[in-house]
Amino acid sequence: MTAASLRDVLQPAMAEGRAVAGLVVLGWEDALAYVEAAEQTGCPVILQAGPGCRKHTPVPILGKMFRHLADRASVPVVCHIDHARTIEECREGIDNGFTSVMFDGSERPIEENIEMTAQICDEARKAGVSVEGEVGFVGYAAGAASAMTSVDEARRFDRESGADAMAISVGNVHLQTSDDAVIDWQRLRAIEAVTSLPLVLHGGSGIPFSVRQELSTGSRVCKFNIGTELRQAFGRSLRQSLKDNPDSFDRIELLKPTIAAVHDETIRILAGLSR
């Protein structure tokens, strides 16, 4: 199956009352596990290359790896650049086979955020690439605090940016290792009332599993970015592999068990985002 765009997977999800997982990729093992889990469940997935991933592995390499997996998959797979903070980062993704880019203008004034997102959308559409934007700032568990999404700014962004999806801040937080985020349902409903775009929640690992299910089926949130709980599954498996193979120095042998562990965790996650 040919690699998909965000439009291809989020519009049906929004119409059908379900959500799609944006899964944080850090290497071959987890990317492979995500796609194998997607094929087993029949669910589309979004492979996401965030700033850490792109710093570790060059974008041209990631583009080829993501497309290799996506173009051979039996389900839709989106190849997505996450948290690009410049137009140049988005262009690099577009030029290297990514089917979707996320421009993070959340720390800029709303006028500048809309203007830059619109420019990226114009360029991306010529290449058949979708664009996710962000309004409001999603903070970090051990870093900068969140700034909740303004309902009025969300309305303006929805109408003026040309984006295909909008990430919002309503209590979700990046890099939470415990699932105790409290979603501001009143603000979410107010945003839904004045917008029409598919909505995205970054920091999905911090949202309790039952709340993710409720949001997936009972709101217009149809994309959750999930990384931390998958990294935890990877870390647990790798530590066990090192313990079980104390004399091994073979990277492939040591990492192989992590594929199954991340695959199983992905199956659990995907099951919680649909009816």
N, C-alpha and C positions, 0 to 999 in steps of 0.2 A: 504494500500500500504506500502511495506517495505521502511524504511528510505533509502534515496539516498545518493550518494557521489557527490562531485563537478564534477567529470567526467561525471556522468549521466546527469547533468543538463546544464553544461557549453558548452560541445561539441555540443549538438543540438542547443543551443542558438547561438553560434558562427556561425554555419552553416546556420541558418535561419535569421540572422540579427536582433537579439533581445537581451535583457539582462535579468538577474535574480537579484532580490533584496536580498541582505544580510541584514537581519533585526536584529537590536540590541535588545536583550532580557534582561530585568531587573527583570522580575517576571512572575508569571503565567498568569496574566491578559493580558499582551501584547503578550505573546507567543500564547495564545489561540486566540486572535484577529487576529494575523498574519495568522495562519493556516486556520481559518474560512474565511478570505478574499481570501486566495489562492484557497480554494475550490470553493468559489463563482465565481472567475474569471477563474478558470482552469489553473492558473499559478503555476509553481514550486516556492518554496521559500527556503531560507537558514536561519535557526534560528541560531543566533550567540551569544555565551557566551564569552564576552570580559573580560578583567581583573577586571573591577568593578563588573560585575555580579558574577564572580567566587570568588571574595573577600567576597561578601555578602552571597552567597549560595554555599555550597560545591559542587564540581564537580560531585561526585557520585549521588547527588540529582538531579542536572541539567541533567545529562545523562539520568536518568530514566524519568524525566519529558519530555525532548525533544523526546525521543524514544516513549513514550506513545502517544504523539501527532502525530509524524511522522508515526508510524506503523499503525495508524488508519485513516490516511488521504487518500483522494481519488486522491491526486496529489503528485508528488515527493516533499519530504521535507528533506533537508540536515541538519544534526545536527553538528554544526561547532564550534570549539574552535577558537576564534579570538585573535590575538596578543599574542600568547605564545612566550615568549622570551628565554625559555630554552628547552632542549630536554626532561627534566623531566615533564614539563607542557604538552608537546605534548603526552608523554606516558600516563599521567594520563587521558587525554581525550580519547585516544585509548582504554585504559583499562576499561573505563566506558561508552562505548556504542556510543561515538561520531563517526560519519562517515567521518569526515573531520577535519583537523587541519591546522591552519595557523602559520607557524614559522616566527616570525618577527626578521630577522637578519639585518635589514636595517641600524642599527647603527654600525655594524661590518664591517671590511674590506671585500671586495667582495670575496676574496679567502676563508675566514672563513665562510662567509654567505653561499657560495655555498657548502662548505664541510659539514657544519652542516645540511643544508637543505637536502643534498643527504643522509646523515645518517638517518634522520627522514623519508625520502621517503622509504628507504630500510625497515625500521621497520613497517611503516604504510601499505605498500603494502601487507605485510604478513597477515595483519588483514583486508584487503579490504578497507582501509581508504585512502582518497585522501589528498593531501597536497597543500596548497597555500604558496607561498613565497613572499618576497618583496625586491625590488631593488630601491634605492633612499629613502629618508625619507619624509613622509607626516607629516607636522607640525601641530600645534594646534593653533586655533584662539587666544587663550589667553596664549600661551606658546611658546615652541621652534619653530623656523622658519623651513620651509621646505628646503630640499636639493633635487633639481630636479634629476630625474633618468638619469644616464649616458647611452647613447645609446650603447656604447661598453660594459658596465657592464651588461646591459639588454641582449645583444647578448650572452655574456658568460653564464649568469644565465640560459637562455633559453636552451642552448645546454648542460650544464654540471650538473645542479642541480637535474634533474629528477622530478621537481615539475609539478603539474597539472594545475597551474594557477600562474600568476605573478602580484602582486600589484605594481603599479608604481606611481611616483609623477610627475605630469605635470600641477600643478596649483591648484589641489584639496587640501583641508585643513580640518583637523578634527574639529568637534565641532563648526562649523560656525552657527550662529543663523540667518544670512541673506544669501540669495542665490546670492552672487555676486562674486563667484570664477571665475577666468579667465583661461580657459584651453589653454595651449600652444599646439596648433594643429600641429605646425611644428615639435616639439619634439615628439609628439605622433605618427605622420606619420613616422618619422625616426625610432622610436622604432618598429613600425609595420613592417617596411621594412626588419628588420634583425632578427625578432623573429617569432614564430609560436604559442606560448601558448595563451590561453585565457587571456585577460588583465582585471585587477581589479582596480577600483578607490575607495579608502577609502574617507571618508568625503563627501559622496554623497549629503547630505542635503545642502551643500554650493554651489552646482552646479545648476544653473538655470534650471527649469523644462524643458524648450524648448531645452536647451543644452544637458540634459540627453537624451531626445528623439533623438536628432541628433546623439549623440554618440552611442546610442543603435542600431540604424539602419544603421549608416554610418561609423562605425569603428569596431575594434576587441575588444573594451571594452564590455564585456558581463556579468560583475558583478559590481554592485554598492552597497557599504556599506552605509546603511541609518539608522540613529538613532535620530539625534537631532530633526528633524521635527515631528517624532513620539512621542518623549518625550514631545515636546511642546503641541501636541494634548492631550496627557495624562494629562499634568499639567493643561491645560485649563479646561478639563472635571472634574478633581478632585476638583479644586477650586470652580467650579459651584456646584458640588455635596455637598461640605461642606456648601456652601451658602444656598442651597435648603434644607438641612437637618441639621439645627443648633443644634438640640437636639440629633442627632444620635451619638452613640459611637460604632456602629457595623462596623467593618472593611470591611466585605463582602458587606454590604449595601452601604457603602460609595464608595467602589472601583468599584462596578458593572457598573455604567455608563461609566467608562473609557474604558471598553471593546468595547462598540459600537463606541465610539469616535475614538479609535485607529483603529478599523476595517475599518471605513469609510475613514480614512486617508491612510490606507494601500491600499484600493481599488484604490484611486487616484494615489498613487505611482506606483502600478503595471500596471495601464493603460498606464503610460507614458514610459514603458520600452519595449513595443512591437509595432508592426506595426498596 
